[in-house]
Amino acid sequence: MRDKTQTNSAEAGDGLIRAGVIVFFVGAVATLVTVAPLLLGTTPFPSYMFALSMLMGVGFLIAGAGVLRSAAAGRRRARSVQ
């Protein structure tokens, strides 16, 4: 039987981490698509593709903010237990 204390509720920062991972992977795909023509010797993509490559860094920052928020919530929870 399942214990009622174990739930699948999202903790603080989980949504930011998930969103950051998705944005990071979109940026990673854009980076691969942008770099491929440069390595293959074909015509490069327009400059907006290079801007989409910056989503890797943005996703990393969003996920990092989620990790920090989750850690802060854990510290608050630990203080309230003591």
N, C-alpha and C positions, 0 to 999 in steps of 0.2 A: 504494500500500500504506500502511496506517496505521502511524504511529510508535507504538511501545510506551510512550513516555513520556507520551503524551496519553491520559489516561483520564477517564472521567466520574465519578470518585469525588467524593463530597461533601467540601468543605473544612470546616474548623472554623467554626461559626456559620451555615452554610447552612440547617440545619434550623430554627434559631431565626428566621432571616429569613423563610423560607417560612411558618412558623407565625404569625409576626407579621403578615404580609400577609393571611393568611386571617382572622385575628381582626379586623384592621383593617377588612376589607371587610364582615364580618358586622356590625360596629359601624356602618359607614357605611350599610348597608341599614336597620338598626334606626333610625338617625337620620332617614333619609328617611321611613320609615314613621311615625315619631313626629311629625315636623314637618308632614307633609302634612295631617292633620286640622286642625291649628291654622291653616294657610293657607287651607284650603277652608271653614272655618267649621262643620265637623261636630264631633261629640263627640270629645274627646281620648281617647287610649288610656290604659290604667291606668299607674300609676307604675313598674311593673317594666319597661316599654318604655323609659322614660327611663334606667333603670339599664343596660339593654342598650346604649344609646347610648354609654355609657362605655367599651365595648369598643374604640372607635376609639383612645382614648388608650392602653389596655392593649396593643393590637396594635402601636402605634407604639413603645412602650417595649420590647416583646419584639424587634421588628425591630432597634431601635437596639442592644440588647444583642448581637444576632447580628453586627451590623456591627463593634462593638467587639471581639468575640471573634475575628472573622475578621482584623481589623487586627492584633491582638496575635499571632495565629498567623503572619501574614506577617512581622511584625518578628522573631519568633523564628527563622523560617526564613531570613531575610536575615542575621541574626547568625551562624547556624550555617554559612552558606556562606562567610563571610569568614574 
